[in-house]
Amino acid sequence: MFPLYDENPRSTRPYVNYALIIINFIVFIWEVIVSGFFSNQRATMEMLLEHGFVPARFLDAPLSMDGILPIFSSMFMHGGIMHILGNMLFLWIFGDNIEDRFGHAKYLLSYLLWGIAATMAHTAWALSVGGDQLLIPAVGASGAISGVLGTYLLLFPRARIVTLVFIGFFGMRHRIPVFVYLPVWFIFQLIPATFGAVAGVAYVAHIGGFVAGAIFGLGYRSVLKLRKSMILPREIKASFDSLEEKRTEKPHEIKPLRMEGITANDYIELLIEMPGVNEKDVELNVQDNTVFINAVTVDGRRKYHGKAMLHAKIASKPDFMQYLNGILRVRFKRA
């Protein structure tokens, strides 16, 4: 299954995700120059040993700079053109929505933490296997990107991935739900890791990163539910509006909006988290493939402001809109 793109709207520009992709390609160009496109075996090995992650070196001095720095440098190195193209494709497809939900700084920190978790999982596996596996340098962004996938599964399970599925020599496009696509991807990592089919791929690092990302996603969802449960009922909040000082307060702007998209052949549906608002007070404006969203809560304390950038043009007016339990569900026909 070859992913092409996801049908999941976002409300911000994923500048960190763009930067990560650019840095990875810059580092790869440097690798190509140093190693003669990996044709110079001695230069290639020296480069990988110096900047790649070697488990034995880390275990000998885990708190030294020689032990710590390769954890991060190895995240931006790759062993070949297909290696980096595959990783960057997955980062391009899945990373933007996680950055949109987390914010720029938190996304960058999370990405690095997922890479660290993947590296530690690989180290534990190499230590259990022993032998040459402790001496082989590991490179690639796969571990950190696996963390992105694990988080994506928990936050956007109903989003769809437009995928090219090959049957023999023929390829067909299918829209596969995330709750199917990513578990299948995980199984394809788990099987070779379980039966010891290494073949130069750090499958355990992928698994470690994915599990770390899933834990992050689960924690994030739990925090959101806790915050939502702490919001006062609308009737109680409305009673505070009788106080003049509360009415004159400037509302706190909430952006980016937390949302999820469902794309079908003839419509696009958005699920937008907006607790505390009245459905009739929600303003929706459509310009080509972008939906601009504005609303103020009943108590006037929070203002929701954002946009959903879609992959297809839609009608200027919603075909269906419903507000229930703090979630605005709005459906547009595809133009």
DAPE-V45759 format. One record per residue. N is the residue number from 1. PHI is phi in degrees with one decimal (none if undefined). BURIAL is b if it has 16 or more other ideal C-beta (glycine too) atoms within 10 Angstrom, else e. Layout:
BEGIN
N_PHI_BURIAL ; N_PHI_BURIAL
END
This chain:
BEGIN
1_none_e ; 2_-109.1_e ; 3_-72.5_b ; 4_-105.2_e ; 5_-167.8_e ; 6_-104.3_b ; 7_-100.3_b ; 8_-140.2_b ; 9_-70.8_b ; 10_-134.1_b ; 11_-114.4_b ; 12_-133.9_b ; 13_-81.8_e ; 14_-83.1_b ; 15_-63.0_e ; 16_-65.9_b ; 17_-62.8_b ; 18_-58.3_e ; 19_-64.0_e ; 20_-61.8_b ; 21_-64.7_b ; 22_-62.6_e ; 23_-61.2_e ; 24_-60.1_b ; 25_-70.5_e ; 26_-63.2_e ; 27_-63.0_b ; 28_-65.7_b ; 29_-60.4_e ; 30_-61.1_e ; 31_-60.0_b ; 32_-62.1_e ; 33_-65.7_e ; 34_-65.7_e ; 35_-99.1_b ; 36_61.8_e ; 37_55.1_e ; 38_65.5_b ; 39_-84.6_e ; 40_-86.9_e ; 41_-63.8_e ; 42_-67.0_e ; 43_-64.6_e ; 44_-64.4_b ; 45_-66.2_e ; 46_-62.3_e ; 47_-64.2_b ; 48_-67.8_b ; 49_-68.2_e ; 50_-78.8_e ; 51_-111.6_b ; 52_-79.7_b ; 53_-92.3_b ; 54_-108.2_b ; 55_-54.3_b ; 56_-62.1_e ; 57_-64.9_b ; 58_-66.3_b ; 59_-66.7_e ; 60_-69.6_e ; 61_-146.9_e ; 62_-66.0_e ; 63_-101.1_e ; 64_-84.7_e ; 65_-64.2_e ; 66_-65.4_e ; 67_-88.7_b ; 68_-88.0_e ; 69_-58.0_e ; 70_-62.6_b ; 71_-58.8_b ; 72_-87.5_e ; 73_-64.7_e ; 74_-67.5_b ; 75_-66.0_b ; 76_-111.5_b ; 77_-108.1_b ; 78_-141.4_b ; 79_-96.3_b ; 80_173.2_e ; 81_-66.4_e ; 82_-68.9_e ; 83_-60.9_b ; 84_-73.1_b ; 85_-64.4_e ; 86_-64.8_b ; 87_-64.4_b ; 88_-69.4_b ; 89_-63.2_b ; 90_-65.6_b ; 91_-65.9_b ; 92_-64.7_b ; 93_-73.8_b ; 94_-101.1_b ; 95_-71.4_b ; 96_-63.9_b ; 97_-71.2_b ; 98_-69.3_b ; 99_-64.4_b ; 100_-59.9_b ; 101_-80.3_b ; 102_-82.5_b ; 103_96.8_e ; 104_-62.3_b ; 105_-66.6_e ; 106_-65.2_e ; 107_-66.0_b ; 108_-61.2_b ; 109_-61.7_e ; 110_-63.7_b ; 111_-58.0_b ; 112_-66.3_b ; 113_-66.0_b ; 114_-64.7_b ; 115_-63.9_b ; 116_-64.2_b ; 117_-59.7_b ; 118_-63.1_b ; 119_-64.0_b ; 120_-67.5_b ; 121_-64.5_b ; 122_-64.0_b ; 123_-63.2_b ; 124_-61.6_e ; 125_-66.6_b ; 126_-62.2_b ; 127_-67.5_e ; 128_-71.2_e ; 129_-80.0_e ; 130_74.1_e ; 131_66.5_e ; 132_-67.4_e ; 133_-62.2_b ; 134_-74.9_b ; 135_-105.2_e ; 136_-83.0_b ; 137_-70.8_b ; 138_-108.2_b ; 139_-136.3_b ; 140_129.1_b ; 141_-89.8_b ; 142_-58.5_b ; 143_-63.3_b ; 144_-65.3_b ; 145_-67.2_b ; 146_-61.8_b ; 147_-63.4_b ; 148_-59.8_b ; 149_-65.7_b ; 150_-61.6_b ; 151_-67.5_b ; 152_-58.8_b ; 153_-59.7_b ; 154_-77.4_b ; 155_-90.8_b ; 156_-131.6_b ; 157_-66.1_e ; 158_-94.1_e ; 159_-64.6_b ; 160_-118.9_b ; 161_-108.6_b ; 162_-74.9_b ; 163_-127.0_b ; 164_-93.9_e ; 165_-104.8_e ; 166_-96.1_e ; 167_-120.5_e ; 168_68.3_e ; 169_-92.6_e ; 170_-105.1_e ; 171_-113.3_e ; 172_-128.4_e ; 173_-86.5_e ; 174_-132.5_e ; 175_-99.7_e ; 176_-105.8_b ; 177_-61.9_e ; 178_-60.4_b ; 179_-68.2_e ; 180_-103.7_e ; 181_-61.8_b ; 182_-71.6_b ; 183_-60.5_e ; 184_-63.1_e ; 185_-58.3_b ; 186_-64.4_b ; 187_-61.8_e ; 188_-68.6_e ; 189_-87.9_b ; 190_-71.2_b ; 191_-62.1_e ; 192_-65.6_e ; 193_-66.4_b ; 194_-70.1_e ; 195_-98.1_e ; 196_77.3_e ; 197_-84.0_e ; 198_-79.8_e ; 199_51.3_e ; 200_77.9_e ; 201_-113.1_b ; 202_-85.5_b ; 203_-62.3_b ; 204_-66.6_b ; 205_-63.4_b ; 206_-60.5_b ; 207_-64.0_b ; 208_-61.6_b ; 209_-65.6_b ; 210_-63.2_b ; 211_-64.3_b ; 212_-61.6_b ; 213_-64.1_b ; 214_-64.0_b ; 215_-63.8_b ; 216_-58.8_b ; 217_-62.4_b ; 218_-64.0_e ; 219_-64.2_e ; 220_-63.3_b ; 221_-63.5_e ; 222_-65.7_e ; 223_-63.8_e ; 224_-63.0_e ; 225_-64.7_e ; 226_-64.5_e ; 227_-62.9_e ; 228_-65.1_e ; 229_-68.8_e ; 230_-87.3_e ; 231_-71.8_e ; 232_-64.9_e ; 233_-56.8_e ; 234_-58.7_e ; 235_-64.3_e ; 236_-69.6_e ; 237_-64.0_b ; 238_-63.7_e ; 239_-65.9_e ; 240_-72.7_e ; 241_-66.7_e ; 242_-69.3_e ; 243_-81.1_e ; 244_-61.1_e ; 245_-68.2_e ; 246_-73.3_e ; 247_-71.7_e ; 248_-92.3_e ; 249_-69.3_e ; 250_-74.9_e ; 251_-66.0_e ; 252_-80.1_e ; 253_-82.0_e ; 254_-103.7_b ; 255_-160.4_e ; 256_-74.9_b ; 257_-75.5_b ; 258_-88.0_b ; 259_-148.7_b ; 260_-143.6_b ; 261_-118.5_b ; 262_-124.0_b ; 263_-111.1_b ; 264_-117.5_e ; 265_-65.0_e ; 266_-119.1_e ; 267_-152.7_b ; 268_-127.7_b ; 269_-116.3_b ; 270_-112.4_b ; 271_-114.8_e ; 272_-118.7_b ; 273_-81.8_b ; 274_-143.8_b ; 275_-65.0_b ; 276_92.6_b ; 277_-103.9_b ; 278_-104.7_e ; 279_-54.5_e ; 280_-70.9_e ; 281_-93.1_e ; 282_-82.8_b ; 283_-105.9_e ; 284_-124.0_b ; 285_-127.4_e ; 286_-110.4_b ; 287_-131.8_e ; 288_57.3_e ; 289_-109.4_e ; 290_-124.7_e ; 291_-108.5_b ; 292_-95.9_e ; 293_-123.3_b ; 294_-141.3_e ; 295_-164.1_b ; 296_-122.1_b ; 297_-65.5_b ; 298_-58.3_e ; 299_-82.3_b ; 300_75.1_b ; 301_-90.1_b ; 302_-129.2_b ; 303_-121.5_b ; 304_-94.2_b ; 305_-145.0_b ; 306_-177.0_b ; 307_-148.4_b ; 308_-116.1_b ; 309_-95.0_b ; 310_-100.6_b ; 311_-92.2_e ; 312_-145.9_e ; 313_-76.5_e ; 314_-131.2_b ; 315_-65.9_e ; 316_-74.8_e ; 317_-121.7_e ; 318_-69.0_b ; 319_-85.4_e ; 320_-157.1_e ; 321_-146.8_b ; 322_-145.8_e ; 323_-118.9_b ; 324_-150.0_e ; 325_53.4_e ; 326_81.1_e ; 327_-115.0_b ; 328_-92.1_b ; 329_-108.9_e ; 330_-133.5_b ; 331_-123.0_b ; 332_-119.8_b ; 333_-74.9_e ; 334_-74.2_e ; 335_-75.9_e
END
